[in-house]
Amino acid sequence: MCVPPTDDERGDVALLRLDVPQPRTAGAMLRRVALTWDRPVHTMGYPSGQGLEIGVWTRMTLAGKAGVEWLQMNRRSAQDQRVRAGFSGSGVADDATGDVLGIVVSEYTDDSAGLSWMLPVDAIVAHLPVVSEWVVGDSGIDPIFAARGRGELIGQAAEVAQWLRRRHDGAAVLIVLGPDLDAVRQAVAVSSSRSAPGEPVGGIDLALDVEGRTVDEVSRRIVDRAGLAVSGAESARDRLRAGAPPMTIVVDGLDAADEPEALLDEVLKPLVDSGTRLVLGFRDEDAASLAAAKSLADDTVSTRLEAIARRAEALAGGPDGDEWRLNLRLLRKVAAVDSALVAGRLADVERRLVRAERRARKARSRSGAVADDRGLLAAWFVMAAEAGLDEDPGLDQVYRWADSLLSADPVDHAAAHAAVRAYQQAVREALAKGERR
């Protein structure tokens, strides 16, 4: 049974019948998980080459989707082997658990790039359902979402779907109440129907119905979906408090959980602290636990604003310093009244901050280079003076031009550097003439 690769990066998997049957205990554990960025993985291949027939290990980290089904992998270092011919079909195993998360399907042939692609377990099962016999981990979508109607997303459902797709916008908490939960369920259902096998559903890693669920039950479900290793003495909630990869999680019926406030404090808050995006659904608009959820949403915005402020402090004194100080003052005032309004703008603010930091680094680099050229100009001026050339009219003209360019505001560093080099060369030539005389 063979599923060949397509032009839009689907498939490339086959089911083989072995000549010699193997014991059932000999196979690898295939696991469905949320395929989070930077997850360390490894694989073994059999590339051609003398002495390589025994197999070669290499280490990668997972990146994002490329095409419809394939997931990009990045070689961890230049010292690691590159995935190449001889690795196709090899299992890609999670460093932490040893579970197989997918199979190698392709390589990028540039030796220096270190790029390759894998087909995730979800996609393998979709193409070859018989493989599900050897798979653990669920799809991450509870029946309450899958049961919703399918069709075009409009209105609030379209807005929720858009929010869910912004999985790289950073930690956030979206609270949805009462009848509006239907829009969330529809967004998850329609995204699920459109998603390719193995695709996180519309950006969702896990969609849970927590009605009647205990803190431990929800914790175990999240740990399993995240593919986190748990030690024998460690509980699932302890593992989540120790840190988890950033995910996008929808929680329906939070107010109907066994202990809503304990679930918020002991499970969901640590997830947000690790960068997770949460949709929290309350079926009762007057639920007692709603206040705690709103506090978590406000705290999430405040924490991100403070992190932005700490980074922006480094811009003080630079061309963007005053603008950032005013912007942050305004954002804090708005957040105190309506944190949700600020939450929707934080990702854009952080992107603008990255650009400002880049400009500041470039300015510091130019400033350092200008200082170096000032020192070089001064050193060659002293050398000329010690040789009795300080009143040479030709040298004086070249020196004054270089000095004026270094004193301009702003400094055209390329022109100033060229002028300093010209003065340096003129002094060399004048010294050489003096030696010949």
C-alpha positions, 0 to 999 in steps of 0.5 A: 500500500503506497501513498506517493508524494504530491506537489503540495507536500502531502503523502510519501508513505507506504505500508510494507509487508515483511518477509519475516514476521516480527514479534508484536513487542518489537515495534516503535511507539507512534504518538500523536502530539502537538508538534510544537516549535523547537522540540528536539528530535533525532533519527537514524539513516543509512546513507551511502559511504564507506563505513556508514552501512551500520547507520548514522544518527542525526539530531534536529529540532521541529519547526513549522508546517511546510506545504499541506502535511509536511513539517520542517526540521532544522539540523541542530548544529553544523556538527550534526549529520545532514538528513540525506538520501538513506534517511527516507522513511526513518522514524523521527523520535522525540528526545524526551520520550523516545516516541516516534512523531513522524517519518522522514520524507524529504531533504534540502540538498544544500549541505550548509542549510541542514533542512529536511521534512517529516510526515507527522503521525496524524497524517500517516494514520489518515493515509493508512488507517491500519497504522492506528493499531500502533498509535497512542495519543488522541487527535486533541479535539473533543466530540463537543466541537466535532459535532458542530455544523460545518460550513463557511465561517462568518461573523464571530466564528470567523473572528475566533478562527482568525484569533486561533490561527495567530499561534505565534502572537504570544501568550493570551487569554480570550474569554467567551461567554454563554451563547457565544460559545457556539461560535468557538465550537463552530470555528474549531469544527470548520477548521477541523474539516478544512485541516489537512491530516496532521495539521494543528486544527486551525492553529489549535493544539487541543480543544477540551470539554472540561465539564465534570473533569478534575484538575488531574484529568485535565492535566494528564490530557494536556501533558499527553497531548504536549508529549511531555515526559513525566517521571514516576513520582511527578504528577501531571500538574507538577509537570505543567508547572515545571514548564510546557511548550507554547500551545493554543488550547480551547477550554469549553465549560470551564465553569462546569469543571470539578474545581474551576478556580483550582484548574485556572490557578494550578494548570492554566496559569502555568501554561500561560506563563509558558507562552500558551494561548487560551480560549476559556469558555464559560457556559454561565455568564454569571459564573463565580470563577469568571472573575478569576479568569478575567484576572488571569487575562489582565495579568497576562497583558500586564506581564507582557507589557512589563516585558516590553517595557524592560526591553524598551528601557534599552532604547532610552537616549536613542532616536526611538526612546521618547516615542516608546516611553509615551506609547507604553504610558498610553498602553498601560492606561488603556490596559487598566480600563480594557486589557482585551483591547491592548491584548489584540495589539501586543503582537504588533507592538512586539514586532515594532519593538524588534525593529526599533531594537534592530535600529538601535543596534545598528546605531550603536555599531555606527557609533562604535565605528565612528569612535574607532575612526576618530581614534585613528584620525587622532593617532595619524595626526600625532604621527604627522606632527611628530614628523614636523608635518602638522603645518603641511597645507595639503595634509591639513586640508585632508585632515580638516575634511575628515574631521568635519565628516566625523563631527557631522550630525548625523555622521555619514560613516562610509564617507567619513571612514573613506576620508580618514583612510585618505588622510592616513594614506596622505600622511604615509606618502608625506613620510615616505617623501621625507625619508627619500629626501 
